[in-house]
Amino acid sequence: MLRTRIKICDKCRGTNVETLVPRIKEILPDAEIQIGCQNFCGIGQTKAFLILNHKPIIAENEDELIEKLKESCK
């Protein structure tokens, strides 16, 4: 089975790494989380986002992002 990979940006205003990473780990404790610029700067200034196995997930805020992540993992 392939390992789940999540990429998040620590530079964009729409994403708070300090609160997002623990929430991701609750849902996907074995996921590989990579933190760094993802070249989504335009979106990342106003929206929360992450990249799940090469697929971007974009939301208005972190709570909505977590809900979308849960749906994607079903």
N, CA, C and O of each residue as an XYZ file, in Angstrom:
296
protein
N       0.846     -1.188      0.000
C       0.000      0.000      0.000
C       0.884      1.242      0.000
O       1.868      1.308      0.736
N       0.535      2.216     -0.819
C       1.304      3.441     -0.903
C       1.058      4.326      0.310
O      -0.046      4.386      0.851
N       2.096      4.996      0.710
C       1.994      5.904      1.842
C       1.309      7.200      1.410
O       1.572      7.718      0.324
N       0.446      7.709      2.254
C      -0.228      8.968      1.980
C       0.762     10.107      2.138
O       1.482     10.186      3.133
N       0.792     10.991      1.143
C       1.687     12.145      1.192
C       0.868     13.426      1.187
O      -0.021     13.619      0.357
N       1.189     14.281      2.120
C       0.526     15.572      2.215
C       1.591     16.652      2.186
O       2.601     16.576      2.885
N       1.345     17.656      1.364
C       2.253     18.796      1.284
C       1.490     20.045      1.702
O       0.371     20.283      1.249
N       2.109     20.839      2.572
C       1.506     22.098      2.988
C       2.565     23.196      2.954
O       3.764     22.938      3.054
N       2.087     24.420      2.811
C       2.990     25.563      2.710
C       3.098     26.265      4.060
O       2.097     26.480      4.744
N       4.320     26.616      4.430
C       4.533     27.353      5.671
C       4.712     28.852      5.424
O       5.022     29.597      6.353
N       4.523     29.292      4.205
C       4.689     30.707      3.854
C       3.355     31.411      3.593
O       3.235     32.611      3.841
N       2.374     30.697      3.107
C       1.095     31.301      2.729
C       0.282     31.727      3.949
O       0.300     31.060      4.984
N      -0.416     32.825      3.816
C      -1.231     33.364      4.910
C      -2.476     32.528      5.195
O      -2.994     32.549      6.312
N      -2.952     31.804      4.209
C      -4.175     31.034      4.385
C      -3.995     29.733      5.145
O      -4.975     29.067      5.480
N      -2.747     29.364      5.421
C      -2.456     28.100      6.095
C      -1.638     28.349      7.351
O      -0.604     29.014      7.305
N      -2.108     27.810      8.477
C      -1.377     27.898      9.735
C      -0.812     26.510     10.040
O      -1.533     25.628     10.507
N       0.459     26.328      9.779
C       1.104     25.021      9.933
C       1.005     24.517     11.373
O       0.820     23.321     11.599
N       1.127     25.419     12.347
C       1.119     25.017     13.760
C      -0.189     24.374     14.178
O      -0.190     23.483     15.028
N      -1.294     24.800     13.608
C      -2.580     24.194     13.961
C      -3.001     23.107     12.978
O      -3.695     22.162     13.353
N      -2.581     23.240     11.721
C      -3.013     22.288     10.696
C      -2.338     20.923     10.828
O      -3.005     19.896     10.702
N      -1.045     20.897     11.075
C      -0.317     19.618     11.140
C      -0.889     18.688     12.210
O      -1.125     17.517     11.911
N      -1.126     19.150     13.447
C      -1.707     18.225     14.438
C      -3.079     17.687     14.030
O      -3.403     16.534     14.316
N      -3.873     18.504     13.373
C      -5.195     18.054     12.935
C      -5.080     17.002     11.837
O      -5.853     16.045     11.805
N      -4.118     17.182     10.943
C      -3.883     16.183      9.895
C      -3.436     14.870     10.524
O      -3.892     13.799     10.124
N      -2.547     14.952     11.507
C      -2.029     13.743     12.161
C      -3.114     12.978     12.900
O      -3.016     11.759     13.043
N      -4.151     13.670     13.376
C      -5.279     12.983     14.011
C      -6.022     12.121     12.991
O      -6.470     11.019     13.307
N      -6.148     12.628     11.779
C      -6.892     11.930     10.728
C      -6.031     10.868     10.055
O      -6.484      9.749      9.812
N      -4.789     11.229      9.757
C      -3.867     10.346      9.023
C      -2.539     10.255      9.776
O      -1.560     10.883      9.374
N      -2.495      9.486     10.853
C      -1.281      9.449     11.681
C      -0.033      8.942     10.964
O       1.081      9.279     11.364
N      -0.196      8.148      9.922
C       0.965      7.595      9.215
C       1.337      8.373      7.953
O       2.231      7.965      7.211
N       0.660      9.481      7.713
C       0.932     10.255      6.498
C       2.308     10.907      6.562
O       2.778     11.315      7.624
N       2.928     10.990      5.410
C       4.181     11.730      5.273
C       3.798     13.180      4.982
O       3.160     13.465      3.969
N       4.187     14.091      5.867
C       3.842     15.499      5.712
C       5.088     16.277      5.342
O       6.080     16.278      6.072
N       5.023     16.938      4.196
C       6.130     17.770      3.729
C       5.704     19.226      3.848
O       4.628     19.613      3.393
N       6.564     20.024      4.466
C       6.266     21.433      4.685
C       7.242     22.283      3.885
O       8.456     22.102      3.973
N       6.703     23.203      3.112
C       7.518     24.102      2.306
C       6.666     24.724      1.214
O       5.492     24.383      1.067
N       7.248     25.627      0.456
C       6.524     26.303     -0.620
C       6.012     25.274     -1.631
O       6.744     24.382     -2.061
N       4.736     25.422     -1.996
C       4.113     24.513     -2.959
C       3.769     25.220     -4.267
O       3.125     24.632     -5.136
N       4.189     26.465     -4.413
C       3.919     27.262     -5.617
C       2.428     27.469     -5.868
O       1.980     27.492     -7.015
N       1.668     27.619     -4.792
C       0.249     27.958     -4.854
C       0.047     29.331     -4.216
O      -0.961     29.567     -3.549
N       0.992     30.223     -4.419
C       1.039     31.500     -3.709
C      -0.230     32.336     -3.881
O      -0.705     32.932     -2.914
N      -0.774     32.389     -5.066
C      -1.985     33.177     -5.288
C      -3.147     32.677     -4.455
O      -3.803     33.457     -3.764
N      -3.402     31.399     -4.516
C      -4.478     30.779     -3.737
C      -4.162     30.844     -2.251
O      -5.032     31.154     -1.438
N      -2.927     30.553     -1.901
C      -2.525     30.459     -0.500
C      -2.583     31.755      0.278
O      -2.538     31.732      1.508
N      -2.681     32.882     -0.400
C      -2.787     34.155      0.310
C      -4.165     34.358      0.921
O      -4.302     35.090      1.901
N      -5.180     33.729      0.364
C      -6.543     33.957      0.845
C      -7.277     32.689      1.263
O      -8.308     32.768      1.931
N      -6.767     31.527      0.883
C      -7.468     30.273      1.179
C      -6.522     29.263      1.813
O      -5.307     29.315      1.620
N      -7.103     28.349      2.568
C      -6.338     27.238      3.136
C      -6.241     26.147      2.074
O      -7.202     25.891      1.348
N      -5.089     25.516      1.989
C      -4.947     24.430      1.022
C      -3.900     23.436      1.497
O      -3.058     23.736      2.343
N      -3.983     22.252      0.927
C      -2.948     21.236      1.070
C      -2.963     20.407     -0.196
O      -3.903     20.476     -0.987
N      -1.936     19.637     -0.378
C      -1.863     18.750     -1.535
C      -1.820     17.324     -1.004
O      -0.901     16.948     -0.276
N      -2.816     16.541     -1.372
C      -2.954     15.161     -0.925
C      -2.625     14.251     -2.092
O      -3.386     14.174     -3.057
N      -1.492     13.557     -2.012
C      -1.073     12.652     -3.092
C      -1.189     13.318     -4.470
O      -1.790     12.758     -5.386
N      -0.625     14.481     -4.602
C      -0.554     15.250     -5.855
C      -1.867     15.924     -6.244
O      -1.956     16.510     -7.323
N      -2.897     15.853     -5.381
C      -4.182     16.483     -5.683
C      -4.411     17.641     -4.711
O      -4.466     17.425     -3.500
N      -4.544     18.864     -5.226
C      -4.786     19.988     -4.323
C      -6.192     19.949     -3.730
O      -7.166     19.621     -4.407
N      -6.264     20.289     -2.463
C      -7.538     20.460     -1.773
C      -7.533     21.898     -1.266
O      -6.627     22.302     -0.538
N      -8.546     22.664     -1.652
C      -8.599     24.091     -1.351
C      -9.905     24.386     -0.625
O     -10.960     23.863     -0.985
N      -9.822     25.237      0.410
C     -11.004     25.576      1.187
C     -10.920     27.029      1.656
O      -9.863     27.655      1.592
N     -12.039     27.544      2.121
C     -12.088     28.922      2.614
C     -11.328     29.095      3.926
O     -10.791     30.167      4.202
N     -11.285     28.025      4.740
C     -10.612     28.112      6.036
C     -10.125     26.719      6.454
O     -10.387     25.725      5.776
N      -9.420     26.671      7.566
C      -8.823     25.409      8.012
C      -9.872     24.363      8.376
O      -9.699     23.184      8.068
N     -10.953     24.779      9.023
C     -11.992     23.815      9.398
C     -12.595     23.142      8.162
O     -12.785     21.926      8.132
N     -12.890     23.947      7.153
C     -13.434     23.397      5.905
C     -12.405     22.503      5.213
O     -12.758     21.481      4.625
N     -11.143     22.889      5.285
C     -10.074     22.084      4.687
C     -10.002     20.709      5.341
O      -9.856     19.697      4.654
N     -10.103     20.673      6.655
C     -10.065     19.397      7.380
C     -11.259     18.529      6.984
O     -11.110     17.320      6.811
N     -12.434     19.127      6.840
C     -13.612     18.359      6.418
C     -13.416     17.783      5.016
O     -13.772     16.633      4.758
N     -12.856     18.577      4.121
C     -12.591     18.085      2.763
C     -11.544     16.974      2.774
O     -11.639     16.021      2.001
N     -10.552     17.094      3.643
C      -9.541     16.046      3.768
C     -10.187     14.749      4.244
O      -9.895     13.678      3.712
N     -11.055     14.840      5.235
C     -11.752     13.649      5.732
C     -12.560     12.989      4.620
O     -12.542     11.766      4.484
N     -13.265     13.784      3.828
C     -14.056     13.248      2.715
C     -13.162     12.562      1.679
O     -13.521     11.520      1.131
N     -12.011     13.147      1.421
C     -11.088     12.577      0.430
C     -10.468     11.270      0.893
O     -10.007     10.476      0.074
N     -10.455     11.045      2.186
C      -9.819      9.841      2.743
C     -10.791      8.686      2.916
O     -10.379      7.596      3.312
N     -12.056      8.893      2.632
C     -13.043      7.819      2.802
C     -12.886      6.768      1.745
O     -13.632      5.789      1.733
